[in-house]
């Protein structure tokens, strides 16, 4: 996303436990807003919901 010019990126624990995504290599994105493939301005806030791999 950053290589496409999107820098306002937020991460959220999709499990609802409120954990921080410190090491994102052991997390997988489950959803995002705006939706994948949607064309947006570079200043738009993108929220990525993720869960730990194996959950």
C-alpha positions as CSV (number, residue, x, y, z in Angstrom):
1,X,0.0,0.0,0.0
2,X,2.8,2.4,0.8
3,X,4.4,1.8,-2.6
4,X,1.0,2.9,-4.0
5,X,1.1,6.1,-2.0
6,X,-1.1,5.2,0.9
7,X,0.4,6.1,4.2
8,X,-2.5,6.6,6.6
9,X,-2.8,3.0,7.6
10,X,-4.4,1.8,10.8
11,X,-4.3,-1.8,12.1
12,X,-7.0,-3.4,14.2
13,X,-7.1,-6.8,16.0
14,X,-10.0,-8.6,14.3
15,X,-10.5,-10.9,17.3
16,X,-11.8,-8.0,19.4
17,X,-9.1,-8.6,22.0
18,X,-7.5,-5.2,21.3
19,X,-4.0,-6.6,20.8
20,X,-1.3,-4.5,19.1
21,X,0.1,-5.8,15.8
22,X,3.8,-5.4,16.8
23,X,5.3,-8.1,14.6
24,X,3.0,-8.1,11.6
25,X,4.7,-11.2,10.0
26,X,2.6,-13.5,12.2
27,X,-0.7,-11.8,11.4
28,X,-3.0,-12.1,8.4
29,X,-5.3,-9.4,7.1
30,X,-9.0,-10.5,7.2
31,X,-10.7,-7.3,6.1
32,X,-9.9,-3.7,5.1
33,X,-11.8,-0.4,4.8
34,X,-12.1,0.9,2.1
35,X,-12.4,-2.4,0.3
36,X,-9.5,-3.9,-1.6
37,X,-9.4,-2.6,-5.2
38,X,-11.3,0.5,-4.4
39,X,-9.6,3.7,-5.9
40,X,-9.0,6.3,-3.2
41,X,-7.2,9.5,-2.7
42,X,-3.7,9.1,-1.1
43,X,-4.9,10.9,2.1
44,X,-7.7,8.4,2.8
45,X,-7.4,6.5,6.1
46,X,-7.2,2.7,5.4
47,X,-8.0,0.3,8.3
48,X,-6.7,-3.2,8.2
49,X,-8.3,-5.8,10.4
50,X,-6.1,-8.8,11.1
51,X,-5.8,-11.9,13.2
52,X,-2.8,-14.0,14.3
53,X,-2.0,-16.8,11.9
54,X,-3.6,-20.1,13.1
55,X,-6.4,-18.4,15.0
